[in-house]
Amino acid sequence: MSAVGRLHIAKSRVAYRMRKAEHLLGRPVKDNCLRLQSALLLFDVLGPAALATTADSGSRAWSYAVAAPASGT
């Protein structure tokens, strides 16, 4: 089943959200699907705690998990 079917929202809404994510990331979401899926899983498991601001970086944990390149890549 497609994301549209699972989320019960319009296809245009899913497309808008994907474009917005790509704009925020600065690259296509397809570039690193594993990192995106991992970040979504972390949010699913940790809930709002996954979005907590880290003390030393000042950035949100989810944006780091999705946007930061892995070492050596």
BELKAMO-V234560 format. One record per pair of residues at least 6 apart in sequence whose C-alpha atoms are under 8 Angstrom apart, sorted by the first residue. I is the first residue (numbers start at 1). J is the second residue. Records with the same first field share a line. If there is no record, write none. Layout:
# BELKAMO-V234560
I: J + J
This chain:
# BELKAMO-V234560
3: 14
4: 10 + 11 + 14
18: 29
21: 29
22: 28 + 29
25: 66 + 67
29: 36
35: 65 + 66
36: 65 + 66
38: 65
39: 62 + 65 + 66
42: 50
43: 49 + 50 + 51 + 62
50: 61 + 62
51: 60 + 61 + 62
52: 60 + 61
53: 59 + 60 + 61
54: 60 + 61
